[in-house]
Amino acid sequence: MEGNFEKVSKEVSSTHGVPYDYMSVMHYGKNAFSNGIGSTIVTKDPKFQDVIGQRLEMSPSDVLELNHLYKCSSTIAFKMYCGFSSGLMCEMDHCSKSDVDWKTVTDVAGGPSSDHTGDSEGYFMHASTASGQEGDSAWLETKMMSPSRECNIQCLQFYYYHSGDKSDELNIWIREFQNEEDNTGNLRLMGQITGTPTSHWQLQHVSLTATKRFQVVFEVRKGAGSSAGGFSIDDINLSEIECPHVTWQINDFEERLTTSSFGTTMYSPRQYSRGGYAYRLAIILYETIFGVFVQLLSGKNDDNLEWPCPQRQVTFQMLDQNPNIKLQMSKQISITSDPQQSNDDGTYIWDDPRKNGIEIVDGNETFFGSSLIGRESFAVLTDVKLRDFLKGGSAVFVFSFQGRPAKKKFTLLNLIVYLFWLGFYTETSESLYTSVEALLFN
């Protein structure tokens, strides 16, 4: 075991100029190779003693070091981030022909009282609808960007706070330009937020499909009702990746976890996979620990589906809410359906819920649900609080129910996928991915 703790010279090992990283996924934990008498590693800074040894995923410094190692200096997937720090607008422009206008602020009388991170001195953008006439609007436009990848898919992620009237609107547009001479562009509406005001910052994903040079436009439009606030946005990220299939935000999550009765279960709304299977996510609270589960539900497509559900991959992710997605380290697990997996009574776990499920009444709907499938100990509260999993007391879960998963011959392939999701997916790694994919799967 002592060989695991040998000291080597800088000629043998290098961090490529990256500072020492307690959060590295390569770092041993404090009790690695211990004989049970005590810790084998003691950090010079005591606050990191329980941090070392994390296995969530690669840390931002891990990614930076790998980029230095493979001489990757630019990114294809990541397009922009703006947190409005120090009141700066990240090359964004705003315009208005009415009393409604975008402004950088640190708080709003009608809410919110701080930015998305909870910093009372942090800046965010706000457009008030407290004055003006119905139909008045304000526009906030990002810098111009060009798609770098052939897939023509982008994911816009941002946080919003709605303190206006239920008739007020936040519209998300893209303006595409046909060529370099085109200064007007064509507007396309990609998403809209309206309705009941919020009491917390809310995470929003909007799928975009720009094929030419484009910019994102946020429009706040005043409705017919009386408003004491308006719309606020913060921490905008844009990447050329697919948006999560489903986002489930649970407000006051820490309070619910620690005060709810042991074994309390929370359910997401019913969802449909792209293949047509109905399902929902369940989270079971155990005071300081919580589990995550998937439950197959009966739905409108059941007669046309294959049962038992074959080789579908369900992925749960608790989102690290660091404002910059390149610095996030989210926690996730995946479960693959096995059509041969059975219960003690011989029924198939992934079979049609109408055959072996229980009847569920949800509001005005009645349907059938299978048994819960997942992990009882997904995360511990102390671990969750080490990162930015909780913001303003809220936790965000994203999940997907996809088709047949790829063969799990990974290492290098997984490394490239990690780089992709962390926003460091480069031309070098894209060509490398193509080569590895051909090698492993053809």
N, C-alpha and C positions, 0 to 999 in steps of 0.2 A: 504493500500500500504506500510505502514511503516514496516510491517512484512517482506518484501522482503529485508530489509537492517539491520536486526538484527545481532549483533556481537555474535559469538559463540566461545567457548574455543577450544583448540587443542584436548581436550578429545572428543569433539563432531564431529569435522571436521578436516581432515588431507589432506595435499598435498603429503604425502608419500615421503617427502624429495625433491620434485621437486620445484624449485624456482617459485616465483610469475610470472604468465604468462598473459600478456596483450592481447595475441593473442588467448587465450582460447575460444573455441566455447561456453563455458558455461558462459562467462563474459557478464554482462549486457552492453548495449550501454550507451553512455554519457547522453542520455535523457530518459532512461527507467523510466516509471511511473511518468514522469514529468507532472506538472499541466500547463505547457506552459510558465511559468515565467522564467525558467532557467534550466541548467543541474542539474541532480541529482547526477552525479558522476564526480569528477574532479581528473584526474590522477596526482600523484606526479611529474611524468616526463611529461611535456607538450606535447612532441612529440608523446605520445601515446593517447592523448585525442580523436583523430579521428580514432584510431585503434580499441579501445575496442568495443566489440559487433559484431565482424565479424561472418558471418554465411557461410563461404565457406565450411569448414569442420573442423574436429578436427585438432588442432595444433600438432606439434611434441611433445610438452610437455604434451598435453592431452593424447596422445598415450603412452608416457613414464609412466605417472601416472597410467593409466589403466593396463599397464603391471606389475607395482609394486603391484597394488591392487589385481590382479589375479595371481600373482607370475609366470608370464611368463618371462623367462630369455633368451630364444633363439628364433630364427626365422627359419621357414621352407622355406618360399617363397624367401626371399632375400639371394643372394649368394655372391655378391661382389660389391664394388664400388672403383674406383680409379680416383682421380682427379689430380694425379701427383704433389701434393703439395710439395713445397720445393725441387722439382726435384727428389722425391722418386718414385719408379716404382712399388710399391705394390706387391712385390714378382713376378714380371713379368720378363721373360728372353727375350733376343733378340740375333739374330745371322744373319750373312751375309757372303757370300763368294765373295763379289764384292764391288764396291764403294758405292752402295746403302745400307744404314744402318739406324736403328732407333736411335734417340738421344733425350734426354730431352732438350728442348729449351724454351726461353721466346718470341722469335720472329723469323720470317723467312723473308729474303729479298724479296722473291716473294709473301709473305703473308702466314699466317696472322701476324699482328703486336702485337697481344695479345692472351691470352688464351680465351676459350669460354665465360668466365664471363666478359671479357673486362679488366681484370687486366693485365697491361703491364709488371708486374713483375711475373705474374703467369706462371707456367710451363705447357707444353704439350709435346706430342711425335710427332716427325717429321722424315719422311724418304725422303731424297732428291733424285730426279731423274734428277738433273741438270747435272750429270756426269755419266759415266758408259756406258755399252752397252745394246742394246735391249735384254730383257729377264733377265737382272740382277734383283735380288730380295732381300728383307730383311724380316725377320720374327720376330714377336713380340708375345710371348706366355704368357697367363695368368697362374696362379697357377692351380693345379689340383683340381677339385671339383667333388662331387658325387651328383646325383639327390636325393632329399629327399622326393619327392611326387610321387604318382603313375601315374600321368597324363602324364609324360615324355614330358612336354612342357616347354620351357624356352624362355624368351625374353631378347635379348641383345640390350641395348640402348647405343648409344654413339654419340658424335658430331665429324664431320670431316670437314676439309677444303682442297679443291683441288686446288693447284696452279701450278700443273704440266702441261703436255701436255695431249690432249684429248685421246691419245692412252695409257696413263699410267693406271694402274689398282690397286685398293685396293680390295683384296679378303679376305673374312671372312670364315674361316674354323672351324670345330670342329675336334679334335683328340680324339677318344674314345679308351679306353684301356679295353681289354677283361677280365683281372684279375690283381692281384697284381704283377704277374711275368712279365706281358707284359710291356716293357719299350719303345716300338716303337709306338704302337697304329695305328688306321686306320683313315685316313683323309677323311673328307667329306666337299665339298664346299657348304656353306649355303647362300652366298650372294656375290655380286660383285658391285663395284662402279667404273665407268669409264665415259669418255665423256667430255663434256664442263666443264672447270674449274669454281669454284665458287668465289663469291665476299664476302660471309658471311659464318660463321660457319653454318653447316647444321645438323639438328637432323636426326639420322638414327635408325630405328628399324629392327632387323633381328630375325626371328623366328628360334629357334633351337629345335632339337628333340633328345637330348642325353638320352640314356637309361642306360649307364654305366658311370664309372668314366671318366671324360673328361676335356679338356682344350680348350679355345678359342684361335685361331691363326689369327693374322692380318698379311697379306702378301702384301707388296707393290712391284709391278713388273713394271719395266721401259718399256715403249712402244717404238715405232719406231721414234716418233717425238722429236723435240727439246724442252727442259723444262727449265724454269727459277725457278722452285720451287719443288713441290712434294706433298705428302699427309701428313696431320697432323690429329691427333685424340686427343680427350680430354673427360674427365668425362664419364668414362665407368661404366655402371650399368648392372648387370645381376640378373634376378629374375625368379623364377619358376611360371610365370604367362603368360597369353596369350598376345601377342603384340596387340597394337591398330590396328583396321582394316584399317584405313586411317589416314595418317598424312599430314597436309597441313601447310606449313611454309610460312608466309607472311613477307618478308623483308621490312624494313623501315615502319613498321606498324604505329607507332606513327605519323610520318610525313604525311603518307597518311590520317590518321584519321583527323588530325587538318587542313590540307590544301586542301583536296578534297571538291568538291561541296557537299552541304547538300543533303543526300540521295543517294550518289554514292554507287553502288552495285558491289561487287566483287564475282565471282563465282569460285568454285573449279572445277577441271576436273570431267567429268562424272565418276561415280563409279557404281559397282554392288554389291548388298548385297549378302550374302551367299545363300539367298533364290532366287536370280535371279532378284530382282527389281533394275531398274536403277534409279539413283538419283544423286543430287549434293548439296553441301552446299553453301549457300549465306550469305554474311556478308554485312550489309548496314551501312554506315558511316554517323553519325550525328554530326560531329565536335568534340564533347567530349564524346559522347555516341555511342555505336554500338549495332546492333541487329544481331541475328543469326537465320537462317531459313533453312529448307530443302525443296527441290523441286523434286517431282517425275518426271522422264523423261521416254519417250518411249525407249524401248531397244529390244535386240535380243530375249528375253524370254517372251515377253508380252502375246503371244497367249497361253502360258502354265501356266500363273499365275492366282491367285485368285483376282478378282476385285469386289468391292472396296478393297483396300489393308487392310487385317484384322489384328488388334492387333499386329502390329510390333512396336518395340521400337527404336527410333532414339535418340542417346545420343551425345551431343556436349560437348567438354571439351576444355577450354583454359588452356594450360599446364603451370604450375609453373615450371620455368626453373632452380630452385635450382639444383646445380650439383648433389646432393645426393637425389635420389628419396624418401628416407625415411623422408626427411625434406620438401617435396613438399606439397603444399596446393592448388590444382588446382580448378578451377571454372567450374561447369558443370550444365547442365539441360538435362532432358529427355522428349521426347514427344512420346505418344503412339497413333498410328493410330486408328481412329474410323470409321468403314465402314459406319456408319449411319450419320456421320457429313456432313452437306450440306452447299452449298453456298446460297446466297440470291435468286438465280434463280432456286434453287431446285436441281442442279447438286451436285453430291457427291464430297467432297473435295479430298478424297483419291482414286478416281476412275482412270481408265485407261487414261493417258494423251492424248492418241490418240482420245478420245471421247470429252473431254472438255478442253484440253490444247491449248497453242498457239504454232505456229511454230517457232523454234529456229534454226538459222544457226550459226554453230561454226566451222570456218575453212572450211574443205571440207565435214563436216557432217551436215545433216539436221535432226532434231528430234522434238518431241513435249514435252512441259513442263507444268506441272500443276501450280496452284497458289502457292506462297510461304507460308509456314507454320512454325511459330516459335515465337520468342520473340523480340519485337522491342528494348527493353532496357535490353540487356544481361549484359553489364558492362559499368562502367563509367571510364574514363581515370584516374582520381585521385585514384580510388580504385585499378586499374590495376598496378599503379606505387608503391603501398604499398608493393607488393610482387615481385617475380622475373618473372613476366609474359613477360617482355620485356628484351631481351639480345641482345646487339649490334643493337638495334632498331627492332629486329625481334620478331614476335609473332608466336607461334606454336599452332595449333588446331588439336585435334584428335577426330575422330567421328566414330560411328558405326551404322549400321542398322541391327537389330537383330530380331530373331523370337519372338514368343509370350512371353511377360514378365511374371515373376513370380508374384503371388498375393502379394499385398503390405501390408502384416502383418509384420511390421518390428521391430523397436526399437533394440532389442538384435541382431537380424540377421544382420541389417544394421551395427551395431557396429562391428561385426566380419568381415563383408565385408570391412569396412574401415580399420581395422587392416591389412587385407590381402593386400590391395592396397598400404598401407604405408610401407609394408615390415616387419611388426611385427606379421605376421601370424604364430602361433606357434602350437606345437602338442596339447597343452591344448585347444586352440581355435578351432583347426580342429575337435577334438572330440566333443567339445561343439556345433560347427556348425552342425555336423551330427545329434546330438540330437535335436537341435532346428528345423532343416529342417524336420525331421521326425514328430515332434510335430505339425508344422504349415501346412505342405503341404500334409500329408498322411491322 
